[in-house]
């Protein structure tokens, strides 16, 4: 019976959680839109798509089917940066400390999570550049992708910018999770759960529902 109650609570939560996941692994050249220069770079023994920044161009990169995310890079005037972004099979590598991840249409209070590693011996240092709160977080190089570190910030505005200020990093994914939706689920499950004839009953606005959400 206990297992049933836990399952029912999880099912209700799953219907309400609102999260957007941006995946950086296995991106192909066709999925990349940029005002920079697309090319090819060899990583991990394989050729992968890359983006370079021409002299004096503030580049923006968008990925197909990942609306709400723009990757930006700005280099000082008179300089260019070759292969600033590399899209490997398991991650994206950002090679400059001026790479910014910009998330739009974010609900204030949402949690922003990045799964990351430093790209080399210099630790990567992530900071909330705009529209988010949270202390700067340093990440060392991690060899196994499965062991990459998850760092988190909290959105304070609809547009959030996260910047890495050291020597570059590798990122597997980014998740924007609406914490308010999670809080509402928890409040509902805790405050209106009751039992009648040995069955879980949810009462909302005076109406009774079973564990699957069907009105009784």
Order of alpha helices (4+ residues) and beta strands (2+ residues): alpha-beta-beta-beta-beta-beta-beta-beta-beta-beta-beta-beta-beta-beta-beta-beta-beta-alpha-beta-beta-beta
